[in-house]
Amino acid sequence: MKLPQPLVAGVLKRRYQRFFAEVELDDGSLVTAHTPNTGSMRQCAVPGHHVLLSRNDNPRRKLRYTLELVEVDGSWVDTHTHRANQVVGEALGAGLIPGLEGCRIRPEYRYGASRIDFFLERAETRILLEVKNVTLMHDQRTACFPDAVTVRGQKHLRELMSAVTEGLRGIIFFVVQRAAAEAFTPADDIDPEYGRLLREAADAGIEIMAWKTRTTPEEVCVDYSLPVLM
């Protein structure tokens, strides 16, 4: 997934009211950037971290800048939640995810009371796949999700379990954005109910995939799968 260019460098001063970030640009000016992430951004939204912003001069936009990447522990982290779906969509379309090659892909599929990120179809197989963006580390080697209590994420797991009982294949796909990650685990200390439901979903036949990204100021793409520790 190519990132918008050129990106503007700065230093994060603060994140506030969830969707706003105050950033000091390299020329010393202060700007407010839109932050497309509903989570806590724990470990990422830290004052003093270097960030990259995109700029859009459309007069209809309230904010010209959007927060795209945050540098954490010397590596770029993509905190743009919506882009994770695009990254996975590109990988699916290119046949890069083993077992999911050659599927017809429908994004934003209505199922039950939710919109599931992807509906995949191949021959007689029907698959619901939900994407989650992972930016938090549980420890030095293990990434985790979520970074805040996610009632919406809990609902998605219940919907996937319901789909499996109806003969569909269900997948939860964690896009791991942290370069140091060597494995993935649920963040039980942050949302124990999500962790409980994830384990219940695994027992019910939901497939849990965790894929690490390769992130540069030019692009973000899935790189390789990680072990899932339950």
C-alpha positions as a Markdown table, in Angstrom:
| # | Residue | x | y | z |
|---|---|---|---|---|
| 1 | Met | 0.0 | 0.0 | 0.0 |
| 2 | Lys | 1.6 | 3.2 | -1.2 |
| 3 | Leu | 1.5 | 6.1 | 1.3 |
| 4 | Pro | 0.5 | 9.6 | 0.2 |
| 5 | Gln | 3.5 | 11.7 | -0.9 |
| 6 | Pro | 5.3 | 13.8 | 0.1 |
| 7 | Leu | 5.0 | 13.3 | 3.9 |
| 8 | Val | 5.8 | 16.1 | 6.3 |
| 9 | Ala | 8.1 | 15.4 | 9.3 |
| 10 | Gly | 7.4 | 16.6 | 12.8 |
| 11 | Val | 7.4 | 15.9 | 16.5 |
| 12 | Leu | 4.3 | 14.9 | 18.4 |
| 13 | Lys | 3.4 | 17.4 | 21.1 |
| 14 | Arg | 0.1 | 15.9 | 22.3 |
| 15 | Arg | -2.9 | 13.8 | 21.2 |
| 16 | Tyr | -6.2 | 15.0 | 22.5 |
| 17 | Gln | -10.0 | 14.4 | 22.1 |
| 18 | Arg | -9.1 | 11.2 | 20.4 |
| 19 | Phe | -9.0 | 12.4 | 16.8 |
| 20 | Phe | -6.6 | 15.4 | 17.1 |
| 21 | Ala | -2.8 | 15.6 | 17.4 |
| 22 | Glu | -0.7 | 18.7 | 17.9 |
| 23 | Val | 2.5 | 18.4 | 16.0 |
| 24 | Glu | 5.6 | 20.7 | 15.7 |
| 25 | Leu | 6.9 | 20.7 | 12.2 |
| 26 | Asp | 10.6 | 20.8 | 11.4 |
| 27 | Asp | 10.2 | 24.6 | 10.7 |
| 28 | Gly | 9.0 | 25.2 | 14.2 |
| 29 | Ser | 5.3 | 25.8 | 13.3 |
| 30 | Leu | 2.5 | 24.0 | 15.2 |
| 31 | Val | -0.2 | 22.2 | 13.3 |
| 32 | Thr | -3.2 | 20.1 | 14.3 |
| 33 | Ala | -3.5 | 16.8 | 12.5 |
| 34 | His | -6.4 | 14.4 | 12.1 |
| 35 | Thr | -5.7 | 11.1 | 13.9 |
| 36 | Pro | -7.6 | 8.2 | 12.2 |
| 37 | Asn | -7.4 | 5.9 | 15.2 |
| 38 | Thr | -10.1 | 5.3 | 17.8 |
| 39 | Gly | -7.9 | 3.3 | 20.2 |
| 40 | Ser | -5.7 | 4.7 | 23.0 |
| 41 | Met | -2.5 | 4.6 | 20.8 |
| 42 | Arg | -0.7 | 3.6 | 24.0 |
| 43 | Gln | 3.1 | 3.5 | 23.4 |
| 44 | Cys | 2.6 | 5.4 | 20.1 |
| 45 | Ala | 0.9 | 8.7 | 21.0 |
| 46 | Val | 3.8 | 9.8 | 23.2 |
| 47 | Pro | 4.9 | 13.4 | 23.2 |
| 48 | Gly | 8.4 | 13.7 | 21.6 |
| 49 | His | 7.9 | 10.8 | 19.2 |
| 50 | His | 8.8 | 11.7 | 15.6 |
| 51 | Val | 5.8 | 11.5 | 13.2 |
| 52 | Leu | 5.0 | 11.8 | 9.5 |
| 53 | Leu | 2.0 | 13.7 | 8.3 |
| 54 | Ser | 0.2 | 13.9 | 4.9 |
| 55 | Arg | -1.1 | 17.2 | 3.7 |
| 56 | Asn | -4.3 | 17.8 | 1.8 |
| 57 | Asp | -5.2 | 21.4 | 0.7 |
| 58 | Asn | -8.8 | 20.7 | -0.2 |
| 59 | Pro | -10.7 | 23.7 | 1.1 |
| 60 | Arg | -13.5 | 21.5 | 2.2 |
| 61 | Arg | -11.3 | 19.8 | 4.8 |
| 62 | Lys | -11.3 | 21.2 | 8.3 |
| 63 | Leu | -7.8 | 19.9 | 8.9 |
| 64 | Arg | -5.1 | 19.9 | 6.3 |
| 65 | Tyr | -2.9 | 17.3 | 7.9 |
| 66 | Thr | -3.4 | 13.7 | 8.8 |
| 67 | Leu | -1.2 | 11.6 | 11.1 |
| 68 | Glu | 0.2 | 8.7 | 9.0 |
| 69 | Leu | 3.2 | 7.2 | 10.8 |
| 70 | Val | 4.8 | 7.3 | 14.3 |
| 71 | Glu | 8.3 | 6.4 | 15.0 |
| 72 | Val | 8.5 | 4.0 | 18.0 |
| 73 | Asp | 11.8 | 2.5 | 19.2 |
| 74 | Gly | 13.5 | 3.4 | 16.0 |
| 75 | Ser | 10.9 | 1.9 | 13.6 |
| 76 | Trp | 7.8 | 3.4 | 11.8 |
| 77 | Val | 4.4 | 2.3 | 13.1 |
| 78 | Asp | 1.3 | 2.8 | 10.9 |
| 79 | Thr | -1.4 | 3.9 | 13.3 |
| 80 | His | -3.9 | 4.7 | 10.5 |
| 81 | Thr | -6.5 | 2.2 | 11.4 |
| 82 | His | -8.5 | 2.4 | 8.1 |
| 83 | Arg | -5.4 | 1.7 | 6.0 |
| 84 | Ala | -4.9 | -1.8 | 7.6 |
| 85 | Asn | -8.0 | -2.9 | 5.6 |
| 86 | Gln | -6.4 | -1.6 | 2.4 |
| 87 | Val | -3.1 | -3.3 | 3.2 |
| 88 | Val | -4.8 | -6.7 | 3.7 |
| 89 | Gly | -7.0 | -6.1 | 0.7 |
| 90 | Glu | -3.9 | -5.6 | -1.5 |
| 91 | Ala | -2.3 | -8.8 | -0.1 |
| 92 | Leu | -5.5 | -10.8 | -0.7 |
| 93 | Gly | -5.8 | -9.5 | -4.3 |
| 94 | Ala | -2.2 | -10.4 | -5.0 |
| 95 | Gly | -2.6 | -13.9 | -3.6 |
| 96 | Leu | 0.0 | -13.4 | -0.8 |
| 97 | Ile | -2.0 | -15.0 | 2.0 |
| 98 | Pro | -1.6 | -18.8 | 1.9 |
| 99 | Gly | -5.0 | -20.6 | 1.7 |
| 100 | Leu | -6.8 | -17.5 | 0.5 |
| 101 | Glu | -5.5 | -17.3 | -3.1 |
| 102 | Gly | -7.9 | -16.9 | -5.9 |
| 103 | Cys | -10.9 | -15.7 | -3.9 |
| 104 | Arg | -13.5 | -13.2 | -5.1 |
| 105 | Ile | -13.2 | -10.3 | -2.6 |
| 106 | Arg | -16.0 | -8.2 | -1.4 |
| 107 | Pro | -15.1 | -5.5 | 1.2 |
| 108 | Glu | -17.4 | -4.1 | 3.9 |
| 109 | Tyr | -19.8 | -7.1 | 3.9 |
| 110 | Arg | -23.0 | -6.9 | 6.0 |
| 111 | Tyr | -23.4 | -9.8 | 8.3 |
| 112 | Gly | -25.8 | -9.8 | 11.2 |
| 113 | Ala | -25.6 | -6.5 | 13.0 |
| 114 | Ser | -22.0 | -5.8 | 11.8 |
| 115 | Arg | -20.0 | -4.9 | 8.7 |
| 116 | Ile | -17.3 | -7.5 | 8.4 |
| 117 | Asp | -14.2 | -6.2 | 6.6 |
| 118 | Phe | -14.1 | -8.8 | 3.8 |
| 119 | Phe | -16.3 | -11.5 | 2.4 |
| 120 | Leu | -14.2 | -14.0 | 0.3 |
| 121 | Glu | -15.7 | -16.6 | -2.0 |
| 122 | Arg | -14.0 | -19.5 | -3.9 |
| 123 | Ala | -15.9 | -22.4 | -5.3 |
| 124 | Glu | -18.1 | -23.6 | -2.5 |
| 125 | Thr | -16.1 | -21.9 | 0.3 |
| 126 | Arg | -17.4 | -18.7 | 1.8 |
| 127 | Ile | -15.2 | -16.8 | 4.2 |
| 128 | Leu | -15.7 | -13.8 | 6.5 |
| 129 | Leu | -12.5 | -12.0 | 7.4 |
| 130 | Glu | -12.2 | -9.2 | 10.0 |
| 131 | Val | -9.0 | -7.1 | 10.2 |
| 132 | Lys | -7.6 | -5.5 | 13.3 |
| 133 | Asn | -4.6 | -3.1 | 13.4 |
| 134 | Val | -2.1 | -3.9 | 16.1 |
| 135 | Thr | 0.2 | -1.2 | 17.4 |
| 136 | Leu | 0.8 | -2.2 | 21.0 |
| 137 | Met | 3.5 | -4.5 | 22.5 |
| 138 | His | 2.7 | -6.7 | 25.5 |
| 139 | Asp | 6.4 | -7.2 | 26.2 |
| 140 | Gln | 9.6 | -6.7 | 24.2 |
| 141 | Arg | 8.8 | -9.5 | 21.8 |
| 142 | Thr | 5.0 | -9.9 | 21.8 |
| 143 | Ala | 2.5 | -7.7 | 20.2 |
| 144 | Cys | -1.1 | -7.5 | 21.6 |
| 145 | Phe | -4.6 | -6.3 | 20.9 |
| 146 | Pro | -6.6 | -4.3 | 21.8 |
| 147 | Asp | -5.0 | -1.2 | 23.2 |
| 148 | Ala | -8.4 | -0.1 | 24.8 |
| 149 | Val | -11.6 | -1.9 | 25.6 |
| 150 | Thr | -13.3 | -2.7 | 22.3 |
| 151 | Val | -17.0 | -3.5 | 22.5 |
| 152 | Arg | -17.1 | -3.4 | 18.7 |
| 153 | Gly | -14.3 | -5.9 | 18.5 |
| 154 | Gln | -16.2 | -8.2 | 20.9 |
| 155 | Lys | -19.2 | -8.0 | 18.7 |
| 156 | His | -17.2 | -8.9 | 15.6 |
| 157 | Leu | -16.0 | -12.1 | 17.3 |
| 158 | Arg | -19.5 | -13.1 | 18.2 |
| 159 | Glu | -20.6 | -12.5 | 14.6 |
| 160 | Leu | -17.8 | -14.7 | 13.3 |
| 161 | Met | -18.7 | -17.5 | 15.7 |
| 162 | Ser | -22.3 | -17.3 | 14.5 |
| 163 | Ala | -21.1 | -17.4 | 10.9 |
| 164 | Val | -19.2 | -20.6 | 11.6 |
| 165 | Thr | -22.3 | -22.3 | 12.9 |
| 166 | Glu | -23.9 | -21.5 | 9.5 |
| 167 | Gly | -21.2 | -23.2 | 7.6 |
| 168 | Leu | -19.0 | -20.2 | 6.8 |
| 169 | Arg | -15.3 | -20.0 | 7.4 |
| 170 | Gly | -14.3 | -17.2 | 9.9 |
| 171 | Ile | -10.9 | -15.5 | 10.1 |
| 172 | Ile | -9.7 | -12.7 | 12.4 |
| 173 | Phe | -6.6 | -11.1 | 10.8 |
| 174 | Phe | -4.3 | -9.1 | 13.1 |
| 175 | Val | -2.0 | -6.7 | 11.2 |
| 176 | Val | 1.0 | -6.3 | 13.5 |
| 177 | Gln | 2.7 | -3.0 | 13.0 |
| 178 | Arg | 5.5 | -3.2 | 15.5 |
| 179 | Ala | 8.9 | -4.1 | 14.1 |
| 180 | Ala | 10.1 | -5.9 | 17.3 |
| 181 | Ala | 7.2 | -8.3 | 17.4 |
| 182 | Glu | 8.0 | -12.0 | 17.1 |
| 183 | Ala | 4.5 | -13.2 | 18.2 |
| 184 | Phe | 1.0 | -12.1 | 19.0 |
| 185 | Thr | -1.3 | -12.5 | 22.0 |
| 186 | Pro | -4.6 | -11.0 | 23.2 |
| 187 | Ala | -4.2 | -8.0 | 25.6 |
| 188 | Asp | -6.0 | -9.6 | 28.6 |
| 189 | Asp | -4.9 | -6.9 | 31.0 |
| 190 | Ile | -6.6 | -4.3 | 28.9 |
| 191 | Asp | -9.8 | -6.1 | 27.7 |
| 192 | Pro | -10.2 | -9.4 | 29.4 |
| 193 | Glu | -13.5 | -10.0 | 27.8 |
| 194 | Tyr | -12.0 | -9.7 | 24.3 |
| 195 | Gly | -9.3 | -12.2 | 25.3 |
| 196 | Arg | -11.9 | -14.6 | 26.6 |
| 197 | Leu | -14.0 | -14.3 | 23.4 |
| 198 | Leu | -10.9 | -14.7 | 21.2 |
| 199 | Arg | -10.1 | -18.0 | 22.8 |
| 200 | Glu | -13.7 | -19.1 | 22.6 |
| 201 | Ala | -13.7 | -18.1 | 18.9 |
| 202 | Ala | -10.6 | -20.2 | 18.4 |
| 203 | Asp | -12.2 | -23.2 | 20.1 |
| 204 | Ala | -15.3 | -22.7 | 17.9 |
| 205 | Gly | -13.2 | -22.9 | 14.7 |
| 206 | Ile | -12.4 | -19.3 | 14.0 |
| 207 | Glu | -8.9 | -19.0 | 12.4 |
| 208 | Ile | -6.6 | -16.5 | 14.0 |
| 209 | Met | -3.9 | -15.0 | 11.7 |
| 210 | Ala | -1.3 | -12.5 | 12.7 |
| 211 | Trp | 0.9 | -11.0 | 10.0 |
| 212 | Lys | 3.7 | -8.5 | 10.5 |
| 213 | Thr | 4.0 | -5.5 | 8.3 |
| 214 | Arg | 7.0 | -3.9 | 6.5 |
| 215 | Thr | 6.6 | -0.2 | 7.0 |
| 216 | Thr | 8.6 | 2.6 | 5.4 |
| 217 | Pro | 7.7 | 6.3 | 4.7 |
| 218 | Glu | 6.8 | 5.1 | 1.2 |
| 219 | Glu | 4.6 | 2.1 | 1.7 |
| 220 | Val | 3.1 | -0.4 | 4.1 |
| 221 | Cys | 2.7 | -4.1 | 3.2 |
| 222 | Val | 2.2 | -7.4 | 4.9 |
| 223 | Asp | 5.5 | -9.3 | 5.3 |
| 224 | Tyr | 5.2 | -12.6 | 7.1 |
| 225 | Ser | 3.0 | -14.5 | 9.6 |
| 226 | Leu | 3.7 | -14.6 | 13.3 |
| 227 | Pro | 2.8 | -17.3 | 15.9 |
| 228 | Val | -0.3 | -16.7 | 17.9 |
| 229 | Leu | 0.0 | -17.3 | 21.6 |
| 230 | Met | -3.3 | -18.0 | 23.3 |
